[in-house]
Amino acid sequence: MSTLDLSLLSERMERAEEVAKTVARWQQSGSKLHDVSRLLSTVAEGLTPAIPDMPSARV
């Protein structure tokens, strides 16, 4: 079993906190986030995932 260096653990915790703050700010501004994590395995296999009920993206 490998172990996680304390400085690396601290860095990852800081990154997780920043991501959480960014998500909160994004949602407070009225923007929507779409969790596509469950589709990643399909994408990794080279297949095109179906994304029902998703509005057109604004770029």
mmCIF file as Biopython writes it, N, C-alpha, C and O atoms, coordinates in Angstrom:
data_model
#
loop_
_atom_site.group_PDB
_atom_site.id
_atom_site.type_symbol
_atom_site.label_atom_id
_atom_site.label_alt_id
_atom_site.label_comp_id
_atom_site.label_asym_id
_atom_site.label_entity_id
_atom_site.label_seq_id
_atom_site.pdbx_PDB_ins_code
_atom_site.Cartn_x
_atom_site.Cartn_y
_atom_site.Cartn_z
_atom_site.occupancy
_atom_site.B_iso_or_equiv
_atom_site.auth_seq_id
_atom_site.auth_asym_id
_atom_site.pdbx_PDB_model_num
ATOM 1   N N  . MET A ? 1  ? 0.849   -1.174 0.000   1.0 0.0 1  A 1 
ATOM 2   C CA . MET A ? 1  ? 0.000   0.000  0.000   1.0 0.0 1  A 1 
ATOM 3   C C  . MET A ? 1  ? 0.898   1.242  0.000   1.0 0.0 1  A 1 
ATOM 4   O O  . MET A ? 1  ? 1.869   1.310  0.754   1.0 0.0 1  A 1 
ATOM 5   N N  . SER A ? 2  ? 0.573   2.216  -0.842  1.0 0.0 2  A 1 
ATOM 6   C CA . SER A ? 2  ? 1.365   3.433  -0.863  1.0 0.0 2  A 1 
ATOM 7   C C  . SER A ? 2  ? 0.800   4.451  0.122   1.0 0.0 2  A 1 
ATOM 8   O O  . SER A ? 2  ? -0.372  4.395  0.493   1.0 0.0 2  A 1 
ATOM 9   N N  . THR A ? 3  ? 1.653   5.375  0.535   1.0 0.0 3  A 1 
ATOM 10  C CA . THR A ? 3  ? 1.219   6.407  1.470   1.0 0.0 3  A 1 
ATOM 11  C C  . THR A ? 3  ? 1.276   7.758  0.775   1.0 0.0 3  A 1 
ATOM 12  O O  . THR A ? 3  ? 1.969   7.925  -0.229  1.0 0.0 3  A 1 
ATOM 13  N N  . LEU A ? 4  ? 0.551   8.704  1.310   1.0 0.0 4  A 1 
ATOM 14  C CA . LEU A ? 4  ? 0.490   10.048 0.757   1.0 0.0 4  A 1 
ATOM 15  C C  . LEU A ? 4  ? 1.319   10.984 1.620   1.0 0.0 4  A 1 
ATOM 16  O O  . LEU A ? 4  ? 1.076   11.120 2.819   1.0 0.0 4  A 1 
ATOM 17  N N  . ASP A ? 5  ? 2.292   11.621 1.004   1.0 0.0 5  A 1 
ATOM 18  C CA . ASP A ? 5  ? 3.142   12.585 1.695   1.0 0.0 5  A 1 
ATOM 19  C C  . ASP A ? 5  ? 2.259   13.690 2.277   1.0 0.0 5  A 1 
ATOM 20  O O  . ASP A ? 5  ? 1.303   14.121 1.632   1.0 0.0 5  A 1 
ATOM 21  N N  . LEU A ? 6  ? 2.576   14.155 3.498   1.0 0.0 6  A 1 
ATOM 22  C CA . LEU A ? 6  ? 1.756   15.177 4.163   1.0 0.0 6  A 1 
ATOM 23  C C  . LEU A ? 6  ? 1.668   16.475 3.366   1.0 0.0 6  A 1 
ATOM 24  O O  . LEU A ? 6  ? 0.613   17.109 3.341   1.0 0.0 6  A 1 
ATOM 25  N N  . SER A ? 7  ? 2.758   16.880 2.715   1.0 0.0 7  A 1 
ATOM 26  C CA . SER A ? 7  ? 2.713   18.113 1.918   1.0 0.0 7  A 1 
ATOM 27  C C  . SER A ? 7  ? 1.814   17.924 0.703   1.0 0.0 7  A 1 
ATOM 28  O O  . SER A ? 7  ? 1.103   18.849 0.310   1.0 0.0 7  A 1 
ATOM 29  N N  . LEU A ? 8  ? 1.838   16.748 0.110   1.0 0.0 8  A 1 
ATOM 30  C CA . LEU A ? 8  ? 0.967   16.461 -1.023  1.0 0.0 8  A 1 
ATOM 31  C C  . LEU A ? 8  ? -0.493  16.406 -0.568  1.0 0.0 8  A 1 
ATOM 32  O O  . LEU A ? 8  ? -1.382  16.899 -1.262  1.0 0.0 8  A 1 
ATOM 33  N N  . LEU A ? 9  ? -0.731  15.815 0.581   1.0 0.0 9  A 1 
ATOM 34  C CA . LEU A ? 9  ? -2.079  15.767 1.140   1.0 0.0 9  A 1 
ATOM 35  C C  . LEU A ? 9  ? -2.599  17.185 1.375   1.0 0.0 9  A 1 
ATOM 36  O O  . LEU A ? 9  ? -3.742  17.495 1.040   1.0 0.0 9  A 1 
ATOM 37  N N  . SER A ? 10 ? -1.764  18.034 1.946   1.0 0.0 10 A 1 
ATOM 38  C CA . SER A ? 10 ? -2.147  19.418 2.202   1.0 0.0 10 A 1 
ATOM 39  C C  . SER A ? 10 ? -2.471  20.136 0.892   1.0 0.0 10 A 1 
ATOM 40  O O  . SER A ? 10 ? -3.460  20.864 0.805   1.0 0.0 10 A 1 
ATOM 41  N N  . GLU A ? 11 ? -1.648  19.930 -0.107  1.0 0.0 11 A 1 
ATOM 42  C CA . GLU A ? 11 ? -1.876  20.557 -1.414  1.0 0.0 11 A 1 
ATOM 43  C C  . GLU A ? 11 ? -3.202  20.088 -2.018  1.0 0.0 11 A 1 
ATOM 44  O O  . GLU A ? 11 ? -3.962  20.893 -2.556  1.0 0.0 11 A 1 
ATOM 45  N N  . ARG A ? 12 ? -3.472  18.801 -1.928  1.0 0.0 12 A 1 
ATOM 46  C CA . ARG A ? 12 ? -4.724  18.267 -2.480  1.0 0.0 12 A 1 
ATOM 47  C C  . ARG A ? 12 ? -5.938  18.798 -1.728  1.0 0.0 12 A 1 
ATOM 48  O O  . ARG A ? 12 ? -6.974  19.072 -2.333  1.0 0.0 12 A 1 
ATOM 49  N N  . MET A ? 13 ? -5.814  18.943 -0.417  1.0 0.0 13 A 1 
ATOM 50  C CA . MET A ? 13 ? -6.913  19.497 0.372   1.0 0.0 13 A 1 
ATOM 51  C C  . MET A ? 13 ? -7.177  20.947 -0.019  1.0 0.0 13 A 1 
ATOM 52  O O  . MET A ? 13 ? -8.330  21.366 -0.122  1.0 0.0 13 A 1 
ATOM 53  N N  . GLU A ? 14 ? -6.115  21.706 -0.236  1.0 0.0 14 A 1 
ATOM 54  C CA . GLU A ? 14 ? -6.260  23.100 -0.663  1.0 0.0 14 A 1 
ATOM 55  C C  . GLU A ? 14 ? -6.939  23.166 -2.033  1.0 0.0 14 A 1 
ATOM 56  O O  . GLU A ? 14 ? -7.824  23.993 -2.253  1.0 0.0 14 A 1 
ATOM 57  N N  . ARG A ? 15 ? -6.527  22.305 -2.937  1.0 0.0 15 A 1 
ATOM 58  C CA . ARG A ? 15 ? -7.138  22.271 -4.273  1.0 0.0 15 A 1 
ATOM 59  C C  . ARG A ? 15 ? -8.624  21.913 -4.180  1.0 0.0 15 A 1 
ATOM 60  O O  . ARG A ? 15 ? -9.453  22.517 -4.861  1.0 0.0 15 A 1 
ATOM 61  N N  . ALA A ? 16 ? -8.954  20.942 -3.347  1.0 0.0 16 A 1 
ATOM 62  C CA . ALA A ? 16 ? -10.353 20.539 -3.182  1.0 0.0 16 A 1 
ATOM 63  C C  . ALA A ? 16 ? -11.181 21.689 -2.639  1.0 0.0 16 A 1 
ATOM 64  O O  . ALA A ? 16 ? -12.320 21.890 -3.061  1.0 0.0 16 A 1 
ATOM 65  N N  . GLU A ? 17 ? -10.618 22.443 -1.709  1.0 0.0 17 A 1 
ATOM 66  C CA . GLU A ? 17 ? -11.316 23.596 -1.139  1.0 0.0 17 A 1 
ATOM 67  C C  . GLU A ? 17 ? -11.535 24.667 -2.210  1.0 0.0 17 A 1 
ATOM 68  O O  . GLU A ? 17 ? -12.610 25.262 -2.279  1.0 0.0 17 A 1 
ATOM 69  N N  . GLU A ? 18 ? -10.527 24.913 -3.041  1.0 0.0 18 A 1 
ATOM 70  C CA . GLU A ? 18 ? -10.660 25.898 -4.116  1.0 0.0 18 A 1 
ATOM 71  C C  . GLU A ? 18 ? -11.726 25.473 -5.129  1.0 0.0 18 A 1 
ATOM 72  O O  . GLU A ? 18 ? -12.506 26.298 -5.603  1.0 0.0 18 A 1 
ATOM 73  N N  . VAL A ? 19 ? -11.752 24.188 -5.451  1.0 0.0 19 A 1 
ATOM 74  C CA . VAL A ? 19 ? -12.773 23.689 -6.379  1.0 0.0 19 A 1 
ATOM 75  C C  . VAL A ? 19 ? -14.163 23.877 -5.781  1.0 0.0 19 A 1 
ATOM 76  O O  . VAL A ? 19 ? -15.087 24.303 -6.474  1.0 0.0 19 A 1 
ATOM 77  N N  . ALA A ? 20 ? -14.313 23.562 -4.505  1.0 0.0 20 A 1 
ATOM 78  C CA . ALA A ? 20 ? -15.613 23.718 -3.844  1.0 0.0 20 A 1 
ATOM 79  C C  . ALA A ? 20 ? -16.053 25.184 -3.849  1.0 0.0 20 A 1 
ATOM 80  O O  . ALA A ? 20 ? -17.227 25.478 -4.076  1.0 0.0 20 A 1 
ATOM 81  N N  . LYS A ? 21 ? -15.118 26.101 -3.599  1.0 0.0 21 A 1 
ATOM 82  C CA . LYS A ? 21 ? -15.444 27.528 -3.623  1.0 0.0 21 A 1 
ATOM 83  C C  . LYS A ? 21 ? -15.833 27.975 -5.025  1.0 0.0 21 A 1 
ATOM 84  O O  . LYS A ? 21 ? -16.766 28.761 -5.194  1.0 0.0 21 A 1 
ATOM 85  N N  . THR A ? 22 ? -15.122 27.477 -6.028  1.0 0.0 22 A 1 
ATOM 86  C CA . THR A ? 22 ? -15.421 27.834 -7.417  1.0 0.0 22 A 1 
ATOM 87  C C  . THR A ? 22 ? -16.804 27.340 -7.810  1.0 0.0 22 A 1 
ATOM 88  O O  . THR A ? 22 ? -17.568 28.068 -8.444  1.0 0.0 22 A 1 
ATOM 89  N N  . VAL A ? 23 ? -17.128 26.116 -7.441  1.0 0.0 23 A 1 
ATOM 90  C CA . VAL A ? 23 ? -18.451 25.564 -7.737  1.0 0.0 23 A 1 
ATOM 91  C C  . VAL A ? 23 ? -19.533 26.395 -7.060  1.0 0.0 23 A 1 
ATOM 92  O O  . VAL A ? 23 ? -20.553 26.700 -7.677  1.0 0.0 23 A 1 
ATOM 93  N N  . ALA A ? 24 ? -19.325 26.760 -5.810  1.0 0.0 24 A 1 
ATOM 94  C CA . ALA A ? 24 ? -20.313 27.563 -5.079  1.0 0.0 24 A 1 
ATOM 95  C C  . ALA A ? 24 ? -20.525 28.917 -5.751  1.0 0.0 24 A 1 
ATOM 96  O O  . ALA A ? 24 ? -21.662 29.356 -5.919  1.0 0.0 24 A 1 
ATOM 97  N N  . ARG A ? 25 ? -19.430 29.580 -6.136  1.0 0.0 25 A 1 
ATOM 98  C CA . ARG A ? 25 ? -19.554 30.877 -6.823  1.0 0.0 25 A 1 
ATOM 99  C C  . ARG A ? 25 ? -20.288 30.720 -8.155  1.0 0.0 25 A 1 
ATOM 100 O O  . ARG A ? 25 ? -21.126 31.548 -8.511  1.0 0.0 25 A 1 
ATOM 101 N N  . TRP A ? 26 ? -19.970 29.667 -8.877  1.0 0.0 26 A 1 
ATOM 102 C CA . TRP A ? 26 ? -20.595 29.403 -10.173 1.0 0.0 26 A 1 
ATOM 103 C C  . TRP A ? 26 ? -22.098 29.228 -9.993  1.0 0.0 26 A 1 
ATOM 104 O O  . TRP A ? 26 ? -22.889 29.818 -10.728 1.0 0.0 26 A 1 
ATOM 105 N N  . GLN A ? 27 ? -22.486 28.419 -9.019  1.0 0.0 27 A 1 
ATOM 106 C CA . GLN A ? 27 ? -23.906 28.161 -8.774  1.0 0.0 27 A 1 
ATOM 107 C C  . GLN A ? 27 ? -24.621 29.405 -8.264  1.0 0.0 27 A 1 
ATOM 108 O O  . GLN A ? 27 ? -25.770 29.646 -8.632  1.0 0.0 27 A 1 
ATOM 109 N N  . GLN A ? 28 ? -23.968 30.194 -7.429  1.0 0.0 28 A 1 
ATOM 110 C CA . GLN A ? 28 ? -24.580 31.415 -6.904  1.0 0.0 28 A 1 
ATOM 111 C C  . GLN A ? 28 ? -24.824 32.430 -8.010  1.0 0.0 28 A 1 
ATOM 112 O O  . GLN A ? 28 ? -25.724 33.263 -7.901  1.0 0.0 28 A 1 
ATOM 113 N N  . SER A ? 29 ? -24.032 32.368 -9.067  1.0 0.0 29 A 1 
ATOM 114 C CA . SER A ? 29 ? -24.212 33.299 -10.179 1.0 0.0 29 A 1 
ATOM 115 C C  . SER A ? 29 ? -25.352 32.861 -11.092 1.0 0.0 29 A 1 
ATOM 116 O O  . SER A ? 29 ? -25.709 33.575 -12.029 1.0 0.0 29 A 1 
ATOM 117 N N  . GLY A ? 30 ? -25.924 31.685 -10.820 1.0 0.0 30 A 1 
ATOM 118 C CA . GLY A ? 30 ? -27.040 31.194 -11.620 1.0 0.0 30 A 1 
ATOM 119 C C  . GLY A ? 30 ? -26.639 30.214 -12.704 1.0 0.0 30 A 1 
ATOM 120 O O  . GLY A ? 30 ? -27.492 29.719 -13.442 1.0 0.0 30 A 1 
ATOM 121 N N  . SER A ? 31 ? -25.350 29.929 -12.808 1.0 0.0 31 A 1 
ATOM 122 C CA . SER A ? 31 ? -24.888 28.983 -13.820 1.0 0.0 31 A 1 
ATOM 123 C C  . SER A ? 31 ? -25.169 27.554 -13.367 1.0 0.0 31 A 1 
ATOM 124 O O  . SER A ? 31 ? -25.249 27.268 -12.172 1.0 0.0 31 A 1 
ATOM 125 N N  . LYS A ? 32 ? -25.316 26.673 -14.337 1.0 0.0 32 A 1 
ATOM 126 C CA . LYS A ? 32 ? -25.581 25.272 -14.025 1.0 0.0 32 A 1 
ATOM 127 C C  . LYS A ? 32 ? -24.334 24.448 -14.283 1.0 0.0 32 A 1 
ATOM 128 O O  . LYS A ? 32 ? -23.574 24.710 -15.215 1.0 0.0 32 A 1 
ATOM 129 N N  . LEU A ? 33 ? -24.144 23.458 -13.447 1.0 0.0 33 A 1 
ATOM 130 C CA . LEU A ? 33 ? -23.061 22.503 -13.627 1.0 0.0 33 A 1 
ATOM 131 C C  . LEU A ? 33 ? -23.680 21.168 -14.007 1.0 0.0 33 A 1 
ATOM 132 O O  . LEU A ? 33 ? -24.709 20.775 -13.457 1.0 0.0 33 A 1 
ATOM 133 N N  . HIS A ? 34 ? -23.066 20.486 -14.928 1.0 0.0 34 A 1 
ATOM 134 C CA . HIS A ? 34 ? -23.546 19.170 -15.341 1.0 0.0 34 A 1 
ATOM 135 C C  . HIS A ? 34 ? -22.509 18.126 -14.954 1.0 0.0 34 A 1 
ATOM 136 O O  . HIS A ? 34 ? -21.361 18.185 -15.395 1.0 0.0 34 A 1 
ATOM 137 N N  . ASP A ? 35 ? -22.914 17.182 -14.138 1.0 0.0 35 A 1 
ATOM 138 C CA . ASP A ? 35 ? -22.020 16.115 -13.701 1.0 0.0 35 A 1 
ATOM 139 C C  . ASP A ? 35 ? -22.001 15.047 -14.785 1.0 0.0 35 A 1 
ATOM 140 O O  . ASP A ? 35 ? -22.981 14.328 -14.980 1.0 0.0 35 A 1 
ATOM 141 N N  . VAL A ? 36 ? -20.893 14.952 -15.479 1.0 0.0 36 A 1 
ATOM 142 C CA . VAL A ? 36 ? -20.764 13.972 -16.556 1.0 0.0 36 A 1 
ATOM 143 C C  . VAL A ? 36 ? -19.811 12.843 -16.176 1.0 0.0 36 A 1 
ATOM 144 O O  . VAL A ? 36 ? -19.370 12.079 -17.035 1.0 0.0 36 A 1 
ATOM 145 N N  . SER A ? 37 ? -19.497 12.742 -14.891 1.0 0.0 37 A 1 
ATOM 146 C CA . SER A ? 37 ? -18.524 11.748 -14.455 1.0 0.0 37 A 1 
ATOM 147 C C  . SER A ? 37 ? -18.950 10.323 -14.802 1.0 0.0 37 A 1 
ATOM 148 O O  . SER A ? 37 ? -18.106 9.484  -15.120 1.0 0.0 37 A 1 
ATOM 149 N N  . ARG A ? 38 ? -20.243 10.048 -14.744 1.0 0.0 38 A 1 
ATOM 150 C CA . ARG A ? 38 ? -20.671 8.673  -15.044 1.0 0.0 38 A 1 
ATOM 151 C C  . ARG A ? 38 ? -20.533 8.345  -16.527 1.0 0.0 38 A 1 
ATOM 152 O O  . ARG A ? 38 ? -20.560 7.176  -16.911 1.0 0.0 38 A 1 
ATOM 153 N N  . LEU A ? 39 ? -20.384 9.367  -17.354 1.0 0.0 39 A 1 
ATOM 154 C CA . LEU A ? 39 ? -20.220 9.150  -18.789 1.0 0.0 39 A 1 
ATOM 155 C C  . LEU A ? 39 ? -18.763 8.934  -19.183 1.0 0.0 39 A 1 
ATOM 156 O O  . LEU A ? 39 ? -18.478 8.522  -20.308 1.0 0.0 39 A 1 
ATOM 157 N N  . LEU A ? 40 ? -17.842 9.209  -18.264 1.0 0.0 40 A 1 
ATOM 158 C CA . LEU A ? 40 ? -16.428 9.156  -18.618 1.0 0.0 40 A 1 
ATOM 159 C C  . LEU A ? 40 ? -15.973 7.771  -19.063 1.0 0.0 40 A 1 
ATOM 160 O O  . LEU A ? 40 ? -15.134 7.657  -19.957 1.0 0.0 40 A 1 
ATOM 161 N N  . SER A ? 41 ? -16.504 6.735  -18.465 1.0 0.0 41 A 1 
ATOM 162 C CA . SER A ? 41 ? -16.082 5.398  -18.876 1.0 0.0 41 A 1 
ATOM 163 C C  . SER A ? 41 ? -16.503 5.129  -20.317 1.0 0.0 41 A 1 
ATOM 164 O O  . SER A ? 41 ? -15.780 4.465  -21.060 1.0 0.0 41 A 1 
ATOM 165 N N  . THR A ? 42 ? -17.659 5.636  -20.713 1.0 0.0 42 A 1 
ATOM 166 C CA . THR A ? 42 ? -18.112 5.486  -22.092 1.0 0.0 42 A 1 
ATOM 167 C C  . THR A ? 42 ? -17.190 6.250  -23.034 1.0 0.0 42 A 1 
ATOM 168 O O  . THR A ? 42 ? -16.815 5.746  -24.093 1.0 0.0 42 A 1 
ATOM 169 N N  . VAL A ? 43 ? -16.831 7.460  -22.645 1.0 0.0 43 A 1 
ATOM 170 C CA . VAL A ? 43 ? -15.934 8.267  -23.473 1.0 0.0 43 A 1 
ATOM 171 C C  . VAL A ? 43 ? -14.571 7.588  -23.564 1.0 0.0 43 A 1 
ATOM 172 O O  . VAL A ? 43 ? -13.956 7.563  -24.630 1.0 0.0 43 A 1 
ATOM 173 N N  . ALA A ? 44 ? -14.105 7.044  -22.461 1.0 0.0 44 A 1 
ATOM 174 C CA . ALA A ? 44 ? -12.808 6.376  -22.441 1.0 0.0 44 A 1 
ATOM 175 C C  . ALA A ? 44 ? -12.787 5.177  -23.378 1.0 0.0 44 A 1 
ATOM 176 O O  . ALA A ? 44 ? -11.736 4.820  -23.910 1.0 0.0 44 A 1 
ATOM 177 N N  . GLU A ? 45 ? -13.934 4.559  -23.579 1.0 0.0 45 A 1 
ATOM 178 C CA . GLU A ? 45 ? -14.023 3.413  -24.472 1.0 0.0 45 A 1 
ATOM 179 C C  . GLU A ? 45 ? -14.157 3.838  -25.929 1.0 0.0 45 A 1 
ATOM 180 O O  . GLU A ? 45 ? -14.223 2.988  -26.818 1.0 0.0 45 A 1 
ATOM 181 N N  . GLY A ? 46 ? -14.197 5.147  -26.184 1.0 0.0 46 A 1 
ATOM 182 C CA . GLY A ? 46 ? -14.280 5.636  -27.550 1.0 0.0 46 A 1 
ATOM 183 C C  . GLY A ? 46 ? -15.691 5.715  -28.091 1.0 0.0 46 A 1 
ATOM 184 O O  . GLY A ? 46 ? -15.880 5.892  -29.294 1.0 0.0 46 A 1 
ATOM 185 N N  . LEU A ? 47 ? -16.681 5.588  -27.233 1.0 0.0 47 A 1 
ATOM 186 C CA . LEU A ? 47 ? -18.068 5.653  -27.664 1.0 0.0 47 A 1 
ATOM 187 C C  . LEU A ? 47 ? -18.607 7.055  -27.446 1.0 0.0 47 A 1 
ATOM 188 O O  . LEU A ? 47 ? -18.079 7.798  -26.619 1.0 0.0 47 A 1 
ATOM 189 N N  . THR A ? 48 ? -19.630 7.419  -28.159 1.0 0.0 48 A 1 
ATOM 190 C CA . THR A ? 48 ? -20.255 8.721  -27.972 1.0 0.0 48 A 1 
ATOM 191 C C  . THR A ? 48 ? -21.407 8.571  -26.993 1.0 0.0 48 A 1 
ATOM 192 O O  . THR A ? 48 ? -22.369 7.862  -27.286 1.0 0.0 48 A 1 
ATOM 193 N N  . PRO A ? 49 ? -21.333 9.220  -25.835 1.0 0.0 49 A 1 
ATOM 194 C CA . PRO A ? 49 ? -22.408 9.093  -24.848 1.0 0.0 49 A 1 
ATOM 195 C C  . PRO A ? 49 ? -23.636 9.894  -25.264 1.0 0.0 49 A 1 
ATOM 196 O O  . PRO A ? 49 ? -23.519 10.951 -25.883 1.0 0.0 49 A 1 
ATOM 197 N N  . ALA A ? 50 ? -24.793 9.388  -24.925 1.0 0.0 50 A 1 
ATOM 198 C CA . ALA A ? 50 ? -26.041 10.119 -25.150 1.0 0.0 50 A 1 
ATOM 199 C C  . ALA A ? 50 ? -26.267 11.035 -23.964 1.0 0.0 50 A 1 
ATOM 200 O O  . ALA A ? 50 ? -26.171 10.602 -22.815 1.0 0.0 50 A 1 
ATOM 201 N N  . ILE A ? 51 ? -26.567 12.293 -24.230 1.0 0.0 51 A 1 
ATOM 202 C CA . ILE A ? 51 ? -26.809 13.253 -23.158 1.0 0.0 51 A 1 
ATOM 203 C C  . ILE A ? 51 ? -28.223 13.812 -23.338 1.0 0.0 51 A 1 
ATOM 204 O O  . ILE A ? 51 ? -28.406 14.837 -23.994 1.0 0.0 51 A 1 
ATOM 205 N N  . PRO A ? 52 ? -29.213 13.146 -22.762 1.0 0.0 52 A 1 
ATOM 206 C CA . PRO A ? 52 ? -30.594 13.606 -22.914 1.0 0.0 52 A 1 
ATOM 207 C C  . PRO A ? 52 ? -30.886 14.835 -22.059 1.0 0.0 52 A 1 
ATOM 208 O O  . PRO A ? 52 ? -30.251 15.047 -21.025 1.0 0.0 52 A 1 
ATOM 209 N N  . ASP A ? 53 ? -31.824 15.621 -22.486 1.0 0.0 53 A 1 
ATOM 210 C CA . ASP A ? 53 ? -32.310 16.763 -21.724 1.0 0.0 53 A 1 
ATOM 211 C C  . ASP A ? 53 ? -31.218 17.763 -21.353 1.0 0.0 53 A 1 
ATOM 212 O O  . ASP A ? 53 ? -31.263 18.365 -20.280 1.0 0.0 53 A 1 
ATOM 213 N N  . MET A ? 54 ? -30.264 17.935 -22.214 1.0 0.0 54 A 1 
ATOM 214 C CA . MET A ? 54 ? -29.221 18.912 -21.942 1.0 0.0 54 A 1 
ATOM 215 C C  . MET A ? 54 ? -29.363 20.041 -22.952 1.0 0.0 54 A 1 
ATOM 216 O O  . MET A ? 54 ? -29.303 19.808 -24.159 1.0 0.0 54 A 1 
ATOM 217 N N  . PRO A ? 55 ? -29.551 21.263 -22.463 1.0 0.0 55 A 1 
ATOM 218 C CA . PRO A ? 55 ? -29.720 22.393 -23.381 1.0 0.0 55 A 1 
ATOM 219 C C  . PRO A ? 55 ? -28.443 22.661 -24.164 1.0 0.0 55 A 1 
ATOM 220 O O  . PRO A ? 55 ? -27.360 22.226 -23.773 1.0 0.0 55 A 1 
ATOM 221 N N  . SER A ? 56 ? -28.578 23.365 -25.248 1.0 0.0 56 A 1 
ATOM 222 C CA . SER A ? 56 ? -27.415 23.720 -26.053 1.0 0.0 56 A 1 
ATOM 223 C C  . SER A ? 56 ? -26.427 24.511 -25.208 1.0 0.0 56 A 1 
ATOM 224 O O  . SER A ? 56 ? -26.820 25.369 -24.417 1.0 0.0 56 A 1 
ATOM 225 N N  . ALA A ? 57 ? -25.177 24.225 -25.377 1.0 0.0 57 A 1 
ATOM 226 C CA . ALA A ? 57 ? -24.149 24.906 -24.598 1.0 0.0 57 A 1 
ATOM 227 C C  . ALA A ? 57 ? -23.848 26.267 -25.205 1.0 0.0 57 A 1 
ATOM 228 O O  . ALA A ? 57 ? -23.836 26.440 -26.424 1.0 0.0 57 A 1 
ATOM 229 N N  . ARG A ? 58 ? -23.605 27.228 -24.320 1.0 0.0 58 A 1 
ATOM 230 C CA . ARG A ? 58 ? -23.160 28.554 -24.763 1.0 0.0 58 A 1 
ATOM 231 C C  . ARG A ? 58 ? -21.664 28.592 -24.569 1.0 0.0 58 A 1 
ATOM 232 O O  . ARG A ? 58 ? -21.151 28.265 -23.498 1.0 0.0 58 A 1 
ATOM 233 N N  . VAL A ? 59 ? -20.981 28.990 -25.602 1.0 0.0 59 A 1 
ATOM 234 C CA . VAL A ? 59 ? -19.509 29.055 -25.530 1.0 0.0 59 A 1 
ATOM 235 C C  . VAL A ? 59 ? -19.091 30.509 -25.531 1.0 0.0 59 A 1 
ATOM 236 O O  . VAL A ? 59 ? -17.898 30.808 -25.477 1.0 0.0 59 A 1 
#
